[in-house]
Amino acid sequence: MTQAREPDDIDRVNRELRGVNRRLDRLEYTQISPQEFSSVLDRIYEEIGLTRSEMRAEFVAVNARLDRFENEVREVNGKIDIIIRRLSGEGNLPE
């Protein structure tokens, strides 16, 4: 009985070895050289640097718009104060 199982065991081992070999081939195919890896990292760091610069520029632009908005809000608040004083009779406009 042991002899009858041996061919099945050998076939199973051969299938497993072929599977391992295919996985190894795929792994080797996907490997990149250290130079390629370094080049890719350099490009990534360059993109990060560009993105940082763009984000800083956007931040400055947004801050400038916020400053203008705050000034406009102050101006509107001043006008509202004048209107409220006029309506309440506290401030009369000069004739």
PyMOL commands that set and color helices and strands:
alter all, ss='L'
color gray80, all
select helices_A, chain A and resi 2-30+34-88
alter helices_A, ss='H'
color red, helices_A
deselect
rebuild
show_as cartoon
